[in-house]
Each structure stands twice: as structure tokens, then as C-alpha cells.
């Protein structure tokens, strides 16, 4: 019986390690899928699609003639993503987005940070503007337009300005010469396949061992108590993580 228990514990530990490895890999791929690669610039992002492992050059330098003015009711905004421009009257600073009227100028952010969802949907955020001003520019591809256009979106968060740039997708993003060399997708497939095989082996071998020891029915599932409690453990974990945001505190019953 000690040897059987040792085998069951070994399979449980192997499955646990593989599950955590898969979770880490998924999180890593998610983080990698949203950022620009080496060689990117302020208005050009070298990005690898995690689904196809193809690399693309997302280039916004030719969307407009910069600085590009975006008018609103009270101001207009000079947008210059590829190079900073002088912004301010009494105090002049360098900005990628400058809020202007006939009497004032405010820096609305520099230091661009890209977040890429796909080759036709990405966001650039500019921060560090006057009195905490920042700007978020969302780029969305469309096959129904012939030229790019920019529109202002209502200011939801104070001092955070939002713009949407819609650009034509008739010409696809430029493939990077190194496209196809990223093998991370194959690594993920192999890792997930190993995890699936390990789980199948865990349940099959565990069930055989439990059967040989006289167990029948659902109790043949190895570590059945853990699997029954897993949904409730996940629920408790989620509630525990979210409790500070909801102003709730959880306490444990003393043993």
C-alpha cells in the first residue's frame, strides 16, 4: 500500500508541476503578444502574432502628415507620434500630444507605450504631461475607408484624453523579414500536449491503482476529494483576491 500511495503522490506532483508550467507559459505568451519587439521606435512597432508566429511592422508614420491637428469643441490637439514637438507658452516642454487654443498650450503626454491586440487593433498611451495629463490613442483598421482619420472621444477620466484613429486595411501590415522564425507556438503546442498526456496518465493509472485496491465507482478517481473541492477552492481564491477591491475582509475559522 505504501508503494501504491507513493505512485499516486508522484503522479499528483507531476500533474501539478505541468499545470503550473502551462499557466506560466500562457501568461508569458499573453504578455509577449501585447508588446513591441527589439528595434521598435516611437511610431513603428515590430510585433509577433502569437497565433501565427508571424512578425509584422506596425507603422503609423504614413497615416498623416505630422503634426496632425485633431479639433474638438474647446481645443485642438497637435499629434506628433514620430517625434516630440515643443508645447507650452510660459514653460515649453517636449510632447507627442499638445493641447492648444488661442491662449493656452498644455503637454498631454510623451513616452509612448504600445499595447497590441492584433495587426489591426492597437493602443499607444502617452504620459507625463502637464499636471498629470495623458493621452490614449486607439488605432483600428477598416477595409471600408481609403484614408486614415482621427476623432476625439469624450474625456471619461479627468486629464486623460482619448482619440481613435481609423486606418485603411486594404494594404496589410508589412511582414517582418524574420517572420516565421519564432517557434514559441510549437513549444506551446508541445507543452500543452505533454500536460494533456500527463493528466490522462494521472487519471488512468490512478484509477487502475484504486481499482486494484478494491475501490469502485466515482471513488476510483485519484484524490477525489481534491477534485470535488476544486470549484469551491477557485471561488474562494477569486473572492480573496477581489476582497480588497470590494472593501471586504475574509477571516479564517480557528482550528
N, C-alpha and C positions, 0 to 999 in steps of 0.2 A: 504493500500500500504506500509506503514512503517513496518508493521509486515512481509509482504512478502519480502521486501528488507532485513530485519533483518535475515530471514531464509536463503536467498541466501548468504549473507555475512558469516553467520555461517558455511554453507557448504563449502564455499571457504576457510575459515580459517582452517577447519578440513582437507580438502584435502591437503592444503599447508603443514600443520604440518606432516601429514603422508608421503608425498613425501620427505620432508627433513629427516624424520626419516629413510626412506628406503635408501636414498642416504648415510646417515651416516653409516648405517649397512653394506651396500655394501663395502664402503671404509674400514671399520673396518675389515671385513672378508678378503678383499684383503691384508691388512697389516698383519693380523694374518697368512694368508696362506703362507707367504714368510719367516717367522722367525722360529727359533728353540724354543722349549718349555723348561720349567724348567727341570734341570737335564742333559742338553746337555753338551758336552765337546768340545774340540778343533777339534776332529776328529770323533765325534758322535753327530748327530742331532736328537732330538725327535720332530717329525713333525706330524701334523694332517692334513690329506687331507680334504679341505673344501667341496669337492664334496660328499665324502662318510662318513665323520666324523670318519674315521679310523685313528688310530695313528700308526706311523712307526718309527723304529730306523734306521736312515741312517748312516751306519757305514763304514768309509773308512780305518779303521785301518788295515784291512787284504788285501787291494788291492795290496800292495807292501811290500817289506822288506825295512823299512825306516832307515836312509835317502836314498831316491831313486834318483839316478842321471839321469837328463834329458839333453842329449847332444844337442848342437847347433853348428853352424859353428865356432864361436869365443869363446864360453864359454860352461861350463856345469853347471847345476843348481842342487844343492842338495835340495831335497824337503822332509821336515820332518813335517807333519801336526799335529802329536800327541804330540810332544814335541819339544821345541826350541833347536837349535844347535848353537855352537859358530861359529861366522862368522867374518872374518876380520883378517888382518895381524898386522898393527900398532895399530889399535883400534879394540878390539874384542867386538862384541855385540851379543845378542841372537836373532836368526831369525828362522822363519819357512821355508824360502826360501833363499838360499845363492848362489850368482852368483860367479863362480870361474874360474880361469885359473891357469897357472903355476906361474903367478907373482902377481895376484890381487885376492881379495875377497871382495864382496860387499853384504851388507844386503839388501835383496829385499822384506822385509816385515815380520811382525808378526801380532798379534792382529786379528785373523781370524773372519770374519763376513760372516755368511751363508745367501744365498738367495735361497729359494726353490721354484721351479715351479711345480715339481712333484717328485715322488719317484725315477724316473729315469732321472731327469734333475735338477741339482742344481749347484750353483756357490759359491766358497769361495774366498773372497778377503782379501789379506794381505797388510797392510800399515805400514808406519813409518820406511821405510828402509833408507839406506844411500842416502843423497841428494834427498830425496823425492821419492825414488824408491818404487814401489808397484807391486804386482803380483795378477793376476786373474786366478783362476783355475776353468775351467768348466768341470763338470762331466756329462757324457752322457751314459746311459745304452744301451746295444746292445745284442740282442739274437743270434748274428752270431759269437761271439768270445768266446773263452774258458778261457782267462786270460786278466787281465787289462793291458792297455798300455797307455803311456803318450807321447805326442808330443808337441813341441813348435809351437806357432803361431807367425806370423810376428808382430813386435813391431809397432803398429799403433800410439799410444800416447807415446812420449818420456818418458823413465824411467818407463813405465808401461809394465810389461812382462805378456804374456798370454800363458797358457798351456791348453790343452784339455786332459782329462783322460777319456778313454772309458773303461767301465767295463761290464762284462757279467751279463745278467739279467736272466739266467736260474734259479737261486735261487732268489726268490723275497725278498725284504726288510723284515726284521724281524718285525712282528706286535708287537706293544706295549701291555703289559698286560691290560692296561686301555683302549684299543681300543673299540670304540663304546659307551663310556660314554659321549662323547662330544655331547650335544644336540643342538649346535648352528644352525645346519642345519634345525632342526624342528622349531626353533624360527624364522629363516629367512623365512621359508615357511608360517608360521602363519602371520608374519608381512606383507609379500607381498600379501597374501590373503586378509588381512584387508584393505590394500591400494587399491587393485583392487575393493573390495566391496564398499569402500568409494567413489571411483571415479564413479562407476556405479550409486550409490545412488545420488551422486552430479549431474550427468548429467540427470538422470531420473526425480528426484524430481524437479530439476531446470527447466527442460523442461515443466513439468506439471504446475508449478507455472507460467511460462511465457505464456503457452497456455491459462491458465485461465484468464490471463490479456490481452488477445486478440492478442498476438504475434503469427505469423505463419512463417513457412519456417525455414531457417537456423538461423534466429534471435531467435528461441526458445532455442538455445544453451546458457546456462547461461554464462554471461561475454564473449560474442562472440568476443568483441574487443581484449581482452587479448589473446585468443587462436589464433586469426588471426595474432597478432603481435609476438607471442612466437618464431617462427623460426627466425625472424629478431632480437629479443632480444638475443637469444642464439648466433647468428652470431656476434652481437656487443660485447657480453661478451667475446667470444673467441678472437676476434680481439683485444679487450682491454687488455686481459691477455698476448697475444703474442706480443703486440706492443713494449715493451721494448727490446725483443729479436731481433726484426726486425729493430730496430732503428727508429721507427715511433712514432709519438705522436698524440693523438686524443684530440680535443678540443670540447667543448660544445657551442652551439649557445646560446647567452644571450637572456633571455626572455624579 
